Amino acid sequence: MRYPKAILLTLIFVLSTTWTTMGQDYKSIQQAFSESYTHEYAGEYTKAVESLKKIYDEDSYEINLRLGWLMYLSGLFTESTTYYQKALTLKPLSIEVRLGYAFPASALGNWIHVINLYEEILEIDPENSLTNYRLGSIYYGKTDYSAAIKYFEKVANHYPFDYDNLIMYAWTNFQLGNFREAKVLFNIALMVKPDDKSALEGLKLIK
């Protein structure tokens, strides 16, 4: 699309002014983030929150995302979900915000919402290993082993030698009566972590 010269000059002026303003704001924003990290590492979560609230902008994805995390660390789970929801509204395709959002949601016992968040991630990125592992773990905890095994299998396809997934995949197979598969997986887990109690217990039960 071609714009008249006058409109182009106006657009250039507006953009250059905006970028200059943003450049100036970035310094104070970066300083606030730096202070929040210092306070977080010191376990001073309230001070970390205060650092960001001084420059709070409800239209900033980054600030809302960071406040969601800090509120979670502070034990303010409901407030945390509020900031994560704002960040999600600003970036609807964000995977990182959904991963973070799941922490306060699970702390509040809202497992339906947690599962929905993870399923949304898999709609965006079906092979996301962390999300597949977490969903598998949730369904294992609900004793829905038929659902759990599908997620652990996906992770195993990409990370065959990952202990955490190996041991869960092994126990899920065991719970489903797939003892041959479970035995193989328990033995591979022992290659990753020799003398692992969980793997040894599984092999003992199979015998």
Secondary structure as the mmCIF struct_conf table of DSSP 4:
data_model
#
loop_
_struct_conf.conf_type_id
_struct_conf.id
_struct_conf.beg_label_comp_id
_struct_conf.beg_label_asym_id
_struct_conf.beg_label_seq_id
_struct_conf.end_label_comp_id
_struct_conf.end_label_asym_id
_struct_conf.end_label_seq_id
HELX_RH_AL_P HELX_RH_AL_P1 LYS A 5 TYR A 41
TURN_TY1_P TURN_TY1_P1 ALA A 42 GLY A 43
HELX_RH_AL_P HELX_RH_AL_P2 TYR A 45 LYS A 53
TURN_TY1_P TURN_TY1_P2 LYS A 54 ILE A 55
TURN_TY1_P TURN_TY1_P3 GLU A 58 ASP A 59
HELX_RH_AL_P HELX_RH_AL_P3 TYR A 61 LEU A 73
TURN_TY1_P TURN_TY1_P4 SER A 74 GLY A 75
HELX_RH_AL_P HELX_RH_AL_P4 PHE A 77 LEU A 90
TURN_TY1_P TURN_TY1_P5 PRO A 92 LEU A 93
HELX_RH_AL_P HELX_RH_AL_P5 ILE A 95 ALA A 107
TURN_TY1_P TURN_TY1_P6 LEU A 108 GLY A 109
HELX_RH_AL_P HELX_RH_AL_P6 TRP A 111 ILE A 124
TURN_TY1_P TURN_TY1_P7 PRO A 126 GLU A 127
HELX_RH_AL_P HELX_RH_AL_P7 SER A 129 GLY A 141
TURN_TY1_P TURN_TY1_P8 LYS A 142 THR A 143
HELX_RH_AL_P HELX_RH_AL_P8 TYR A 145 HIS A 158
TURN_TY1_P TURN_TY1_P9 PRO A 160 PHE A 161
HELX_RH_AL_P HELX_RH_AL_P9 TYR A 163 GLN A 175
TURN_TY1_P TURN_TY1_P10 LEU A 176 GLY A 177
HELX_RH_AL_P HELX_RH_AL_P10 PHE A 179 VAL A 192
BEND BEND1 LYS A 193 LYS A 193
TURN_TY1_P TURN_TY1_P11 PRO A 194 ASP A 195
HELX_RH_AL_P HELX_RH_AL_P11 LYS A 197 ILE A 206
#
